[in-house]
């Protein structure tokens, strides 16, 4: 299973808080470093260690990544969109579907450079250190001939 129950649960709680934060704000600061940094600062714990235990947690985490990707300045928007896509791929996995598990693992590995760039940008621009990582995945089981 790619996500632990504790990780899924934390992500959902944090994402729910983010949804409330984002829905109360206006779009005037979308794409500005100031708005991005404020959103990341308010959700740093959820971005570092999402808690995903239920489908609600998954939905909340996806909403958080959507909010960050939409608020990210152009300098880092593509990276967040890559991370969001990897998370969506992982969220769609059915545990018994080895092809889907492999696709999610591939998406997570492909997103690692974007995660590093997003973390570097956030540290340099906002002074916030994140250990952003795509969802942990394992390769689909292989069978020997």
Secondary structure, DSSP 4 states (H G I P E B T S, - for coil): --S-HHHHHHHHHHHHHHHHHHHHS-GGGTT-HHHHHHHHHHTHHHHHS--B-SHHHHHHHHHHHHHHHHHS-HHHHHHHHHHHHHHHHHHT--TT-HHHHHHHHHHHHHHHHHHHHHHHHHHHHH-------PPP--PPP----
